[in-house]
Amino acid sequence: MSLPPDEKFLMSYFASVNAAARAAQDLTEAGFRLPYINSLAANYPTDVFNQSIHPDLSGGTLSDLDYNYAVPFIQPPADKLQQAFAIVHQHGGKI
């Protein structure tokens, strides 16, 4: 998918392929545009959330998890951005 010059991608990252797939489905159903995705695996380390609390409240930090599953989507208009963030967060993802 080629983008017009004024459009940008946002990347969301997930700790499991199932969470990434559910988020991709929910984003699509909510009308957000996703590029063709042939793999949800990120090809680079995503060690940017090291100091956050682990989502299962186990006492660990997110550095205990690997956010190796990515779902890119086209940045929505400002009035839809919070909805997209909510969908990603609902599935345990990070932007």
N, C-alpha and C positions, 0 to 999 in steps of 0.2 A: 504494500500500500504506500503510495507516495502522498506526501502531505503538501498542501499549499504552504507557502513561506510563513504565513501568519499562524499556523497551527503547530502545537507542540505536544509531545508525549509526556505523560506522567507515568512513573513506574511504581508499582506496588509489589511488595515482597511478602512471602508467606513461608511458614516453617514446614508446611506439608503440602504435597501435591493435591490432596483432596480439598484443603481449604482454598488453595489457589484456583482450582477448577470451579468450586462453588461460587467464589467471588467473581470469577470471569462470567459465569452464567448469570448471576444476579446483576452485574454491571450491564451486560448485554440486554437482559430483560427490562432493565430500567431505562434503556435507550442510550446508554453510553456507547461510543464507538471504539471497538477494539480492533487492532490489526489482526491479520491471520496469524494464529499462534500454532506452531507445529510442535512446540516443546515449552513446558512451563519452567524448565530448569534454567536458572541464571548461570551465565558463563563466567562469573567473576564473584569474588567474595563480597558479602554485604555486611561487613562488620562495623555498622554505624550506630547500633542501638545498644552498645555494651552496658550502659549504666542504668537502663530501664528495668523495671520490675518484671519478672517472668510472668507471662499471662496466666499460668495455672496457679499463681500465688504460692508456689512451692518454696519461696524464699530465695530462689536463684535469681540470676539476672538474665537478660536476653542474650548475653554472650554465651549462655549455655545452649542456646538454640542456633541452628543454622537457618538463616532466611535465604534458602537456595532456590525458591520457586517464585518466578516473576510473572506478573500480569501487567503488560503495558496497556495504557488506554489514552485516547486523545483527550487533551485537557479540555474539559467542558467549560461553558460560559460561567462566569463568576456566580450566577444565581443557582447553578447546579453543582458547584464544587463541594459544598458541605455534604450533599447527598452522596456523591461519589466517595468522599472520605468515610462517611458513615458505613457504607457497604463494605469497604475494605476493612475497616476496624471491626465490624460485626464478625468477620471471618478470621480475626486475629492477625491481620496484615498491617504493614507499615508502608507509608508513602515515602 
